[in-house]
Amino acid sequence: MTVPTFPLPACPLPAFHPPAFRPPALHRVACLLFTAAILAAIGPLAASAQGAPWPTRPIRLVVPLPAGDETDAIARPLSEVLTKQLGQPVLLDHRPGLGGEFGAELVARSAPDGYTFLLGSVEQAIAAAAHPPPSFELQRDLAPVTLLGTAPAVLVVDSSRSPIESIADLLRISKEQTPAPSKPAAPEDPVGTPPGETRYSRLASDRLRQIIPGSGQQDGRPQPPTAEHWRAARVRVVPLTAVLPAIRDGRQRALAVTMPTRSFALPQTPTLEETGLDSLRLQVWYALWSPAGTPPAIRRAMQESVAAVLDQKPMVDTWNRLGLQRGGQPEQVLGLLVGSEVLNWRQPAQAAR
């Protein structure tokens, strides 16, 4: 028996399309959290790069010496004009101690957020030269911002107590076998702390003594005056900024300045080289630092603000009154100066320890 067959109708299968991949809800949440973490991490950097507003709150300006000295005379008017320039209060915070090292280390340990600065001086370089690197190191832990101003050191004697009228008198007395007697102090000029009496003054005065020919000889060469002669001469080397008012009112007598050119504030006072002595090339300077790690954009903004206010008449008048040459240069200038001054003061500072 033959079985009948029937042709099957054409019935194509439908094409297969895999479903689109959709990550589980938990996976999507993890991706979002990871992305948010990355954005949070780079947010401050991006804001800094785009010039985020600064400052937005008061700025602390630490002065590492007592109120009333020449650094304070610089800090007070500077804080006033910077307050107007920046639109936020610039508040002075005097932190004296250890010759300025206490305040400097305080700033170095502060947050590098652009709201703490140090107004220091050449004393910071001398401190760095005097000690081996401690827990705080000037050139490692503080970032230079800008130089504020410079002035020479000046040789002075007390007008009421010293017989010296000139460098010639100083050389003559230094060669005498018996020191000349000093005049008694005037009642209104008590013995105490003279203007500008700091570590800088003590070290600079001893450096001056080393270039003065005394009465002694060794190997055919004149030796410096003895300590007794030096005490009798009562000569000191002090920052011009510290002693200029006393020179102008006659309490102190200026004999010479220590830089190669005369000071605009004392045009009649010769340089050491003009008197026939070697130039000590000692200057005093004042500067701003911030904690290491402070964003470069903030340091640059502060430097530019300082440069702007130093051109304003109130600051020009103040700097002229103090005998200061204008600063305001970029941070690289201060960095180079600090490095050279640490080397310049290392030997005398360590010898005096």
Kinemage of the C-alpha trace (Angstrom):
@kinemage 1
@onewidth
@group {chain A} dominant
@subgroup {mainchain}
@vectorlist {calphas} color= white
{ca met a 1} P 0.000 0.000 0.000
{ca thr a 2} L 1.416 3.297 -0.990
{ca val a 3} L 1.316 6.006 1.658
{ca pro a 4} L 0.389 9.383 0.214
{ca thr a 5} L 2.769 12.338 0.771
{ca phe a 6} L 1.894 16.007 1.051
{ca pro a 7} L 4.358 18.919 0.438
{ca leu a 8} L 5.051 21.035 3.568
{ca pro a 9} L 4.395 24.743 3.266
{ca ala a 10} L 7.430 27.148 3.494
{ca cys a 11} L 7.615 28.535 7.058
{ca pro a 12} L 10.867 30.556 7.657
{ca leu a 13} L 12.066 30.938 11.248
{ca pro a 14} L 12.129 34.482 12.662
{ca ala a 15} L 15.570 36.168 12.864
{ca phe a 16} L 17.191 36.075 16.314
{ca his a 17} L 18.023 39.462 17.906
{ca pro a 18} L 19.663 39.248 21.323
{ca pro a 19} L 18.208 41.696 23.838
{ca ala a 20} L 20.205 44.841 24.588
{ca phe a 21} L 22.428 44.453 27.681
{ca arg a 22} L 21.137 46.303 30.664
{ca pro a 23} L 23.376 46.240 33.748
{ca pro a 24} L 21.703 45.359 36.961
{ca ala a 25} L 20.526 48.298 39.049
{ca leu a 26} L 23.243 47.673 41.653
{ca his a 27} L 25.955 47.888 38.994
{ca arg a 28} L 24.624 51.210 37.748
{ca val a 29} L 24.706 52.644 41.286
{ca ala a 30} L 28.332 51.565 41.744
{ca cys a 31} L 29.313 53.290 38.473
{ca leu a 32} L 27.626 56.498 39.566
{ca leu a 33} L 29.384 56.461 42.940
{ca phe a 34} L 32.793 55.860 41.325
{ca thr a 35} L 32.254 58.746 38.886
{ca ala a 36} L 31.204 61.032 41.720
{ca ala a 37} L 34.345 60.141 43.700
{ca ile a 38} L 36.579 60.982 40.737
{ca leu a 39} L 34.868 64.342 40.214
{ca ala a 40} L 35.154 65.158 43.911
{ca ala a 41} L 38.873 64.419 43.835
{ca ile a 42} L 39.647 66.590 40.827
{ca gly a 43} L 37.172 69.331 41.695
{ca pro a 44} L 39.561 71.512 43.762
{ca leu a 45} L 42.300 71.143 41.153
{ca ala a 46} L 39.944 72.118 38.368
{ca ala a 47} L 38.678 75.105 40.377
{ca ser a 48} L 42.254 76.229 41.064
{ca ala a 49} L 43.175 75.882 37.413
{ca gln a 50} L 40.132 77.913 36.403
{ca gly a 51} L 40.989 80.694 38.856
{ca ala a 52} L 38.557 80.082 41.711
{ca pro a 53} L 37.788 83.237 43.727
{ca trp a 54} L 40.361 84.117 46.375
{ca pro a 55} L 40.185 85.326 49.058
{ca thr a 56} L 36.724 84.575 50.379
{ca arg a 57} L 37.487 85.035 54.097
{ca pro a 58} L 39.972 86.893 56.359
{ca ile a 59} L 43.708 86.339 55.899
{ca arg a 60} L 46.094 85.897 58.844
{ca leu a 61} L 49.449 87.673 58.560
{ca val a 62} L 51.849 86.288 61.168
{ca val a 63} L 54.590 88.645 62.397
{ca pro a 64} L 57.243 86.629 64.275
{ca leu a 65} L 58.607 89.582 66.260
{ca pro a 66} L 57.072 91.756 69.002
{ca ala a 67} L 54.684 94.587 68.256
{ca gly a 68} L 56.444 97.933 68.081
{ca asp a 69} L 59.650 96.999 66.235
{ca glu a 70} L 60.498 97.881 62.637
{ca thr a 71} L 58.789 94.754 61.282
{ca asp a 72} L 55.583 95.877 62.953
{ca ala a 73} L 56.029 99.321 61.381
{ca ile a 74} L 55.957 97.559 58.003
{ca ala a 75} L 53.197 95.073 58.788
{ca arg a 76} L 50.557 97.514 60.041
{ca pro a 77} L 50.305 99.829 57.021
{ca leu a 78} L 50.717 96.867 54.662
{ca ser a 79} L 47.809 94.995 56.253
{ca glu a 80} L 45.590 98.076 55.934
{ca val a 81} L 46.177 98.600 52.216
{ca leu a 82} L 46.010 94.871 51.437
{ca thr a 83} L 42.639 94.721 53.185
{ca lys a 84} L 41.317 97.288 50.720
{ca gln a 85} L 43.088 95.689 47.752
{ca leu a 86} L 41.883 92.139 48.436
{ca gly a 87} L 38.428 92.944 49.788
{ca gln a 88} L 38.962 90.793 52.891
{ca pro a 89} L 40.464 91.666 56.302
{ca val a 90} L 44.206 91.031 56.606
{ca leu a 91} L 44.664 90.431 60.328
{ca leu a 92} L 48.016 90.752 62.109
{ca asp a 93} L 49.012 87.954 64.467
{ca his a 94} L 52.191 88.719 66.450
{ca arg a 95} L 53.956 85.521 67.504
{ca pro a 96} L 57.384 86.493 68.909
{ca gly a 97} L 59.849 83.987 70.269
{ca leu a 98} L 63.163 82.298 69.470
{ca gly a 99} L 64.326 85.214 67.340
{ca gly a 100} L 61.419 84.838 64.918
{ca glu a 101} L 61.621 81.053 64.584
{ca phe a 102} L 58.466 80.369 66.606
{ca gly a 103} L 56.206 82.397 64.306
{ca ala a 104} L 57.873 81.039 61.185
{ca glu a 105} L 57.337 77.435 62.251
{ca leu a 106} L 53.733 78.226 63.161
{ca val a 107} L 53.100 79.352 59.580
{ca ala a 108} L 54.930 76.338 58.171
{ca arg a 109} L 52.587 74.059 60.130
{ca ser a 110} L 49.451 75.901 58.970
{ca ala a 111} L 47.115 74.677 56.250
{ca pro a 112} L 48.427 75.638 52.771
{ca asp a 113} L 45.082 77.136 51.790
{ca gly a 114} L 46.140 80.709 51.059
{ca tyr a 115} L 44.844 82.182 54.319
{ca thr a 116} L 48.045 82.243 56.398
{ca phe a 117} L 51.192 84.166 55.489
{ca leu a 118} L 54.439 85.059 57.260
{ca leu a 119} L 55.859 88.571 57.225
{ca gly a 120} L 59.490 87.919 58.071
{ca ser a 121} L 62.925 89.319 57.365
{ca val a 122} L 66.593 88.533 56.973
{ca glu a 123} L 66.352 87.179 60.535
{ca gln a 124} L 64.686 84.072 59.058
{ca ala a 125} L 67.719 83.443 56.824
{ca ile a 126} L 70.083 83.918 59.777
{ca ala a 127} L 68.086 81.435 61.854
{ca ala a 128} L 68.226 78.932 58.993
{ca ala a 129} L 72.000 79.458 58.722
{ca ala a 130} L 72.602 79.053 62.449
{ca his a 131} L 71.076 75.605 62.906
{ca pro a 132} L 71.258 72.281 61.117
{ca pro a 133} L 67.932 71.342 59.473
{ca pro a 134} L 65.525 70.756 62.416
{ca ser a 135} L 61.908 69.662 62.278
{ca phe a 136} L 61.315 73.018 60.588
{ca glu a 137} L 63.452 74.161 57.656
{ca leu a 138} L 62.918 77.548 56.035
{ca gln a 139} L 63.571 76.606 52.407
{ca arg a 140} L 61.661 73.329 52.655
{ca asp a 141} L 58.612 74.241 54.720
{ca leu a 142} L 57.861 77.784 53.542
{ca ala a 143} L 57.170 78.935 49.987
{ca pro a 144} L 58.431 82.390 48.917
{ca val a 145} L 55.743 84.849 47.865
{ca thr a 146} L 57.409 88.226 47.356
{ca leu a 147} L 60.058 90.612 48.612
{ca leu a 148} L 58.573 93.647 50.379
{ca gly a 149} L 61.589 95.935 50.556
{ca thr a 150} L 65.321 96.234 51.182
{ca ala a 151} L 67.579 98.672 53.022
{ca pro a 152} L 71.247 98.792 53.968
{ca ala a 153} L 72.619 98.251 57.420
{ca val a 154} L 74.228 101.305 58.971
{ca leu a 155} L 77.117 101.826 61.411
{ca val a 156} L 75.913 103.931 64.301
{ca val a 157} L 77.112 105.168 67.655
{ca asp a 158} L 75.161 106.640 70.518
{ca ser a 159} L 75.538 110.410 70.178
{ca ser a 160} L 75.493 110.987 73.934
{ca arg a 161} L 77.915 108.225 74.906
{ca ser a 162} L 80.471 107.676 72.137
{ca pro a 163} L 83.369 110.015 71.293
{ca ile a 164} L 83.400 108.774 67.692
{ca glu a 165} L 82.304 111.263 65.052
{ca ser a 166} L 83.495 109.435 61.911
{ca ile a 167} L 85.117 106.272 60.564
{ca ala a 168} L 88.482 108.034 60.948
{ca asp a 169} L 87.811 108.357 64.689
{ca leu a 170} L 86.837 104.682 64.824
{ca leu a 171} L 90.100 103.626 63.152
{ca arg a 172} L 92.154 105.829 65.481
{ca ile a 173} L 90.480 104.509 68.636
{ca ser a 174} L 90.783 100.926 67.411
{ca lys a 175} L 94.572 101.291 67.235
{ca glu a 176} L 95.001 102.859 70.662
{ca gln a 177} L 96.574 100.675 73.340
{ca thr a 178} L 94.189 102.046 75.960
{ca pro a 179} L 90.558 102.443 74.921
{ca ala a 180} L 89.169 105.938 75.063
{ca pro a 181} L 86.607 106.429 77.822
{ca ser a 182} L 82.985 106.661 76.861
{ca lys a 183} L 80.851 109.610 77.823
{ca pro a 184} L 78.271 108.988 80.545
{ca ala a 185} L 74.774 108.297 79.353
{ca ala a 186} L 72.376 111.207 79.240
{ca pro a 187} L 69.431 110.973 81.678
{ca glu a 188} L 66.956 110.731 78.826
{ca asp a 189} L 68.978 107.971 77.126
{ca pro a 190} L 69.055 105.129 79.662
{ca val a 191} L 71.165 102.070 79.134
{ca gly a 192} L 68.954 99.248 77.905
{ca thr a 193} L 68.056 97.831 74.535
{ca pro a 194} L 69.219 100.266 71.818
{ca pro a 195} L 67.242 100.602 68.587
{ca gly a 196} L 67.735 97.612 66.298
{ca glu a 197} L 69.452 95.379 68.872
{ca thr a 198} L 68.795 91.918 67.411
{ca arg a 199} L 70.722 88.806 66.424
{ca tyr a 200} L 71.305 90.481 63.053
{ca ser a 201} L 72.846 93.507 64.771
{ca arg a 202} L 75.117 91.424 66.999
{ca leu a 203} L 76.414 89.278 64.147
{ca ala a 204} L 76.789 92.216 61.756
{ca ser a 205} L 78.678 94.250 64.369
{ca asp a 206} L 81.113 91.396 64.872
{ca arg a 207} L 81.605 91.136 61.105
{ca leu a 208} L 82.457 94.826 61.081
{ca arg a 209} L 85.020 94.335 63.863
{ca gln a 210} L 86.780 91.736 61.719
{ca ile a 211} L 87.579 94.282 58.975
{ca ile a 212} L 88.770 97.066 61.320
{ca pro a 213} L 92.559 97.136 61.801
{ca gly a 214} L 93.402 97.186 65.505
{ca ser a 215} L 96.642 97.724 67.424
{ca gly a 216} L 97.708 94.067 67.456
{ca gln a 217} L 99.828 92.337 64.809
{ca gln a 218} L 100.058 88.708 63.718
{ca asp a 219} L 102.319 87.538 60.905
{ca gly a 220} L 102.858 91.168 59.957
{ca arg a 221} L 99.144 91.837 59.546
{ca pro a 222} L 96.989 94.027 61.805
{ca gln a 223} L 94.455 92.187 63.922
{ca pro a 224} L 90.894 93.297 64.691
{ca pro a 225} L 90.284 95.401 67.792
{ca thr a 226} L 89.943 93.543 71.037
{ca ala a 227} L 86.542 93.128 72.639
{ca glu a 228} L 87.554 95.807 75.160
{ca his a 229} L 88.312 98.315 72.401
{ca trp a 230} L 85.079 97.441 70.672
{ca arg a 231} L 82.986 97.949 73.791
{ca ala a 232} L 84.641 101.307 74.324
{ca ala a 233} L 83.874 102.369 70.757
{ca arg a 234} L 80.178 101.472 71.168
{ca val a 235} L 79.755 100.935 67.437
{ca arg a 236} L 76.857 98.862 66.200
{ca val a 237} L 75.673 97.717 62.785
{ca val a 238} L 71.883 97.842 62.661
{ca pro a 239} L 69.126 97.834 60.040
{ca leu a 240} L 68.505 101.313 58.720
{ca thr a 241} L 64.772 100.757 59.158
{ca ala a 242} L 65.249 100.260 62.909
{ca val a 243} L 67.444 103.261 63.607
{ca leu a 244} L 66.522 105.901 61.023
{ca pro a 245} L 64.184 107.877 63.353
{ca ala a 246} L 66.910 107.972 66.031
{ca ile a 247} L 69.446 109.199 63.455
{ca arg a 248} L 67.126 111.932 62.259
{ca asp a 249} L 66.435 113.246 65.767
{ca gly a 250} L 70.120 113.110 66.764
{ca arg a 251} L 70.075 110.292 69.309
{ca gln a 252} L 72.208 108.071 67.065
{ca arg a 253} L 75.077 109.138 64.807
{ca ala a 254} L 75.463 107.405 61.423
{ca leu a 255} L 79.057 106.713 60.346
{ca ala a 256} L 78.625 104.661 57.150
{ca val a 257} L 76.276 102.332 55.303
{ca thr a 258} L 77.241 98.785 54.427
{ca met a 259} L 76.158 98.575 50.785
{ca pro a 260} L 78.178 99.761 47.743
{ca thr a 261} L 75.928 102.784 47.157
{ca arg a 262} L 74.611 105.427 49.525
{ca ser a 263} L 71.093 105.237 50.851
{ca phe a 264} L 68.531 107.698 49.499
{ca ala a 265} L 67.429 108.174 53.132
{ca leu a 266} L 70.962 109.174 54.278
{ca pro a 267} L 72.536 110.866 51.272
{ca gln a 268} L 75.268 112.502 53.389
{ca thr a 269} L 76.411 109.240 54.987
{ca pro a 270} L 79.288 107.562 53.097
{ca thr a 271} L 79.620 103.902 52.227
{ca leu a 272} L 82.298 101.784 53.913
{ca glu a 273} L 84.212 101.671 50.629
{ca glu a 274} L 84.235 105.465 50.453
{ca thr a 275} L 85.931 105.531 53.860
{ca gly a 276} L 88.656 103.131 52.721
{ca leu a 277} L 87.298 99.958 54.337
{ca asp a 278} L 86.107 96.787 52.671
{ca ser a 279} L 82.410 96.681 51.922
{ca leu a 280} L 80.476 94.277 54.103
{ca arg a 281} L 77.562 94.269 51.649
{ca leu a 282} L 75.093 93.695 54.443
{ca gln a 283} L 71.471 94.543 53.859
{ca val a 284} L 68.207 94.043 55.646
{ca trp a 285} L 65.099 92.904 53.842
{ca tyr a 286} L 61.497 91.997 54.561
{ca ala a 287} L 59.373 89.448 52.756
{ca leu a 288} L 56.226 87.332 52.605
{ca trp a 289} L 56.129 83.537 52.749
{ca ser a 290} L 53.288 81.031 52.766
{ca pro a 291} L 53.171 77.407 53.919
{ca ala a 292} L 54.754 75.030 51.425
{ca gly a 293} L 52.041 73.573 49.235
{ca thr a 294} L 50.036 76.779 48.930
{ca pro a 295} L 48.649 76.821 45.354
{ca pro a 296} L 50.929 78.779 42.976
{ca ala a 297} L 47.941 80.748 41.680
{ca ile a 298} L 47.235 82.076 45.179
{ca arg a 299} L 50.880 82.958 45.814
{ca arg a 300} L 50.982 84.786 42.489
{ca ala a 301} L 47.757 86.647 43.308
{ca met a 302} L 49.215 87.805 46.635
{ca gln a 303} L 52.477 88.875 44.970
{ca glu a 304} L 50.585 90.898 42.368
{ca ser a 305} L 48.446 92.505 45.071
{ca val a 306} L 51.534 93.501 47.065
{ca ala a 307} L 53.187 94.948 43.952
{ca ala a 308} L 50.053 96.996 43.282
{ca val a 309} L 49.759 98.471 46.791
{ca leu a 310} L 53.472 99.315 46.997
{ca asp a 311} L 52.876 101.792 44.155
{ca gln a 312} L 50.136 103.584 46.108
{ca lys a 313} L 51.072 106.876 47.751
{ca pro a 314} L 50.503 105.804 51.390
{ca met a 315} L 52.913 102.915 50.980
{ca val a 316} L 55.420 104.961 48.980
{ca asp a 317} L 55.468 107.508 51.823
{ca thr a 318} L 55.816 104.784 54.471
{ca trp a 319} L 58.662 103.033 52.638
{ca asn a 320} L 60.473 106.375 52.161
{ca arg a 321} L 60.081 107.157 55.866
{ca leu a 322} L 61.610 103.794 56.758
{ca gly a 323} L 64.413 104.042 54.190
{ca leu a 324} L 63.155 101.027 52.242
{ca gln a 325} L 63.625 100.319 48.558
{ca arg a 326} L 60.415 98.998 46.987
{ca gly a 327} L 59.896 95.257 46.597
{ca gly a 328} L 57.010 93.404 44.972
{ca gln a 329} L 59.093 91.180 42.689
{ca pro a 330} L 57.995 87.631 41.712
{ca glu a 331} L 58.634 84.774 44.128
{ca gln a 332} L 61.747 83.590 42.249
{ca val a 333} L 63.609 86.751 43.295
{ca leu a 334} L 62.915 86.084 46.967
{ca gly a 335} L 63.856 82.422 46.604
{ca leu a 336} L 67.270 83.295 45.178
{ca leu a 337} L 67.844 85.965 47.830
{ca val a 338} L 67.032 83.600 50.694
{ca gly a 339} L 69.399 80.959 49.326
{ca ser a 340} L 72.292 83.417 49.002
{ca glu a 341} L 71.676 84.957 52.433
{ca val a 342} L 71.641 81.582 54.182
{ca leu a 343} L 75.097 80.963 52.701
{ca asn a 344} L 76.229 84.506 53.528
{ca trp a 345} L 75.354 84.154 57.223
{ca arg a 346} L 76.201 80.488 57.813
{ca gln a 347} L 79.773 80.885 59.057
{ca pro a 348} L 79.229 83.868 61.408
{ca ala a 349} L 75.929 82.503 62.688
{ca gln a 350} L 77.339 79.079 63.491
{ca ala a 351} L 80.493 80.571 65.019
{ca ala a 352} L 78.343 82.606 67.411
{ca arg a 353} L 76.418 79.577 68.706
